[in-house]
Amino acid sequence: MHTVWKGSISFGLVNIPVKMFTATEDKDIRFKYIHKECHTPVKYKKTCPACNKDVGPEEIVRGYEYEPGKFVIMTEEDFEDLEVKSEKTVEIMDFVSLEEIDPIYFDKTYFLGPQETGGKAYTLLREALGSKKRIAVAKITIRDRESLAVIRVYNNVLMLETIFYPDEVRDSKLVPGVPENLQTTKAELDMATQLIDNLTTEFSPQKYSDTYRERLLEKINAKVEGKEFVVQKETDKDNIVSLMEALKQSIQMSKSEKAEKGEAKEAKSRKGGRKPSKAKEPVQP
């Protein structure tokens, strides 16, 4: 696993030397734009529309548009003058409960592993967080950008997750068309809660998969091998005209699925135990 950052966690007067590793990976399938005629990847050039000429990297600077069409130019010296505090330190500021942070704040996830001399202090923080059921709120600088983060325990490993600042989360009141005064009937609410109960289970991430990506890879591999790829189209569902009818049909479907899962689970448990005795066939008169 590739190390993306090295530093230490500042925990009071305790420093914990750690290495940081990316915990997730993007599995999206990437495509290149190519010339249809010769299948050569297309190159993109940076041009200036005002001067009508290509622009090289040495001619490009960074500018901030403070008004439409008006920019303030920032030089490399301007960025160097900005003080970046605790460049190689994860500075813990507070401890909070995980339930207090809404998932909308979470951004990118990293694993934290101890450096050669940090094993004991790493273990101490991990055990303390686990026993108190707390997570740490901290600040970290990654690639010259200061980020807010939390540190928590995941499968016996310390994990750091960068989180958005409050002003980076948009106000939910800006969402248009959210109903406020619509009333639902008791029957509708009872059926909706029954449907939720029927579909409630323990979270098992292994049972979920990206079916679109799987089908796309199948099609790509079929094209590479020169095979025919047939996409099975889903049958159109009947149009359900009322909310109550949709709830009724959904509950019936969920009951059937729940019964099938129960039978499969029972059969699996029987498989590991003693086989049931075979029933005797009735004697024909």
C-alpha positions in Angstrom: 0.0 0.0 0.0 1.5 3.3 -1.1 2.2 5.9 1.6 0.6 9.3 0.7 1.6 11.3 3.8 4.0 11.0 6.8 3.8 12.9 10.0 2.5 12.6 13.6 -0.7 12.9 15.6 -0.5 15.5 18.2 -2.4 14.2 21.3 -1.9 16.7 24.2 1.9 16.4 24.8 2.0 13.0 23.1 3.2 12.7 19.5 2.3 9.5 17.5 4.4 9.0 14.3 2.1 7.7 11.6 1.9 7.0 7.9 -1.3 7.7 5.9 -2.7 5.4 3.2 -5.7 6.0 0.9 -8.5 3.8 2.2 -10.8 3.8 -0.9 -10.4 3.6 -4.6 -12.4 4.9 -7.6 -13.5 1.9 -9.7 -15.1 3.9 -12.5 -14.1 2.7 -15.9 -12.1 5.4 -17.7 -12.3 6.1 -21.4 -10.1 8.1 -23.7 -11.4 10.3 -26.5 -9.9 9.1 -29.8 -10.1 10.1 -33.4 -12.9 8.0 -35.0 -11.0 7.7 -38.3 -7.6 6.3 -37.1 -8.2 5.5 -33.4 -5.5 7.9 -32.2 -6.0 9.6 -28.8 -6.9 13.2 -29.3 -4.6 15.8 -27.7 -5.9 19.0 -26.2 -4.1 22.3 -26.4 -4.5 25.4 -24.2 -5.2 28.4 -26.3 -5.9 32.1 -25.6 -9.1 33.2 -27.5 -8.2 36.9 -27.2 -4.6 36.4 -28.7 -5.7 33.5 -30.9 -2.6 31.5 -30.2 -1.5 28.4 -28.2 -0.3 29.1 -24.7 2.6 27.2 -23.1 2.9 26.3 -19.4 5.4 29.1 -18.7 2.8 31.6 -19.9 0.0 30.5 -17.5 -0.6 32.1 -14.1 -3.4 31.7 -11.6 -6.0 34.3 -11.2 -9.1 34.8 -9.0 -12.2 36.2 -10.7 -13.5 38.7 -8.1 -16.0 40.3 -10.6 -17.2 39.0 -13.9 -14.2 39.5 -16.3 -11.9 41.0 -13.6 -9.1 38.9 -12.1 -6.5 39.4 -9.4 -3.3 37.6 -10.3 -1.6 35.4 -7.7 2.1 34.6 -8.0 4.0 31.7 -6.5 5.5 34.1 -4.0 2.0 35.0 -2.8 1.3 31.3 -2.0 4.7 30.9 -0.3 4.0 33.8 2.0 1.0 32.1 3.4 2.0 30.4 6.6 0.9 26.7 6.8 0.9 25.7 10.4 1.6 22.1 11.6 2.6 21.0 8.1 3.4 17.4 9.2 1.1 17.2 12.3 -2.4 16.0 12.7 -3.5 18.3 15.5 -6.3 16.9 17.7 -8.6 19.7 19.0 -11.7 18.0 20.4 -13.3 14.6 21.1 -16.9 14.0 20.1 -19.4 11.2 19.5 -19.6 9.9 15.9 -23.4 10.2 16.0 -23.0 14.0 16.4 -21.5 14.4 12.9 -23.9 14.0 9.9 -22.6 11.9 7.0 -22.9 14.9 4.7 -19.7 16.3 6.3 -17.5 13.3 5.4 -15.2 13.7 2.4 -12.2 11.4 1.8 -11.0 8.4 3.9 -7.5 7.4 4.8 -6.0 4.6 6.9 -3.4 5.6 9.5 -0.6 3.2 10.4 2.2 3.6 13.0 5.7 4.5 12.0 8.6 2.4 13.3 8.7 4.1 16.8 5.0 4.8 17.2 3.4 1.4 17.9 2.8 1.9 21.6 1.4 5.4 21.4 -0.7 4.4 18.4 -2.2 1.5 20.4 -2.9 3.8 23.3 -4.9 6.2 21.2 -6.8 3.4 19.5 -7.7 1.7 22.8 -8.7 5.0 24.4 -11.0 6.0 21.5 -12.5 2.6 21.5 -13.2 2.4 25.3 -14.7 5.9 25.4 -16.6 5.4 22.0 -15.3 8.8 20.9 -13.7 10.2 17.7 -11.1 13.0 17.5 -11.7 16.2 15.6 -8.4 17.4 14.1 -6.7 19.6 11.5 -4.3 18.3 8.9 -2.4 19.8 6.0 -2.3 17.7 2.8 -0.6 19.1 -0.3 -0.5 22.6 1.0 -4.3 22.6 1.9 -5.5 22.6 5.5 -8.4 20.3 6.1 -10.7 19.5 8.9 -10.7 15.8 9.8 -11.8 13.2 12.3 -9.9 10.2 13.6 -11.7 7.1 14.6 -11.2 3.3 15.0 -12.2 1.0 12.1 -11.4 -2.8 12.3 -8.6 -2.2 14.8 -7.0 0.5 12.6 -7.0 4.2 13.1 -8.7 5.9 10.3 -8.6 9.6 9.3 -11.5 11.1 7.3 -11.3 14.7 6.0 -14.6 16.5 6.5 -16.1 19.7 5.0 -16.1 22.9 6.9 -19.6 24.2 7.8 -19.6 26.9 5.1 -18.8 24.2 2.5 -22.1 22.4 3.1 -25.0 24.0 1.3 -28.1 25.1 3.2 -30.8 22.4 2.7 -33.4 25.2 2.7 -32.2 26.1 -0.8 -33.7 22.9 -2.2 -36.7 23.9 -4.2 -40.1 22.3 -4.1 -39.8 20.5 -0.8 -43.3 19.8 0.5 -44.1 21.2 4.0 -47.8 21.2 4.4 -48.8 18.0 2.7 -50.5 15.5 5.0 -50.4 11.7 4.8 -53.1 9.4 6.0 -52.6 7.0 8.9 -53.1 4.0 6.6 -50.4 5.2 4.3 -48.0 5.8 7.1 -48.7 2.4 8.7 -48.1 0.6 5.3 -44.9 2.6 4.7 -43.5 1.7 8.2 -44.5 -2.0 7.6 -42.6 -2.0 4.3 -39.6 -0.5 6.1 -39.8 -3.2 8.8 -40.0 -5.9 6.1 -36.9 -4.6 4.3 -34.9 -4.0 7.5 -31.8 -6.1 7.9 -28.2 -6.0 9.1 -25.9 -4.0 6.8 -23.7 -6.3 4.8 -21.7 -4.3 2.2 -20.5 -7.5 0.4 -24.0 -8.1 -1.0 -24.0 -4.8 -2.9 -22.2 -4.4 -6.3 -22.0 -1.9 -9.1 -24.1 -3.8 -11.7 -23.6 -1.1 -14.4 -19.8 -1.4 -14.2 -20.0 -5.2 -14.3 -22.2 -5.1 -17.4 -19.9 -2.5 -19.0 -16.8 -4.6 -18.4 -18.6 -7.7 -19.8 -19.4 -5.7 -23.0 -15.8 -4.4 -23.3 -14.4 -7.9 -22.9 -16.8 -9.2 -25.4 -15.7 -6.6 -27.9 -12.0 -7.3 -27.2 -12.7 -11.0 -27.9 -14.9 -10.3 -30.9 -17.9 -11.9 -29.3 -21.6 -10.9 -29.5 -22.9 -9.2 -26.4 -26.6 -9.4 -25.7 -28.2 -7.1 -23.2 -31.2 -8.5 -21.4 -33.8 -5.8 -21.1 -35.9 -5.6 -18.0 -39.6 -6.2 -18.4 -41.6 -3.0 -18.0 -43.4 -2.9 -14.7 -47.2 -2.2 -14.6 -48.1 1.4 -14.1 -49.3 1.8 -10.5 -51.8 4.6 -10.4 -52.1 5.2 -6.6 -49.7 5.5 -3.7 -51.7 3.0 -1.6 -51.6 0.4 -4.4 -47.8 0.9 -4.7 -47.4 0.3 -1.0 -49.6 -2.8 -1.1 -47.7 -4.4 -3.9 -44.4 -3.5 -2.4 -45.4 -5.1 1.0 -46.4 -8.3 -0.8 -43.1 -8.4 -2.7 -41.1 -7.8 0.5 -43.0 -10.6 2.3 -42.2 -13.0 -0.5 -38.5 -12.0 -0.5 -38.3 -12.3 3.3 -39.9 -15.7 3.3 -37.4 -16.9 0.6 -34.4 -15.6 2.6 -35.8 -17.4 5.7 -36.1 -20.7 3.9 -32.6 -20.3 2.4 -31.2 -19.6 5.8 -33.0 -22.6 7.4 -31.8 -24.9 4.6 -28.2 -23.7 5.1 -28.4 -24.4 8.9 -29.8 -27.9 8.2 -27.1 -28.6 5.8 -24.4 -28.4 8.5 -26.3 -30.6 10.9 -27.8 -34.1 10.8 -29.7 -35.0 7.7 -33.4 -35.5 8.4 -34.6 -39.1 8.1 -36.3 -40.0 4.8 -40.1 -40.3 5.1 -41.5 -43.7 4.3 -43.6 -43.8 1.2 -47.3 -44.8 1.8 -48.2 -48.3 1.0 -50.5 -48.6 -2.0 -53.7 -50.5 -1.2 
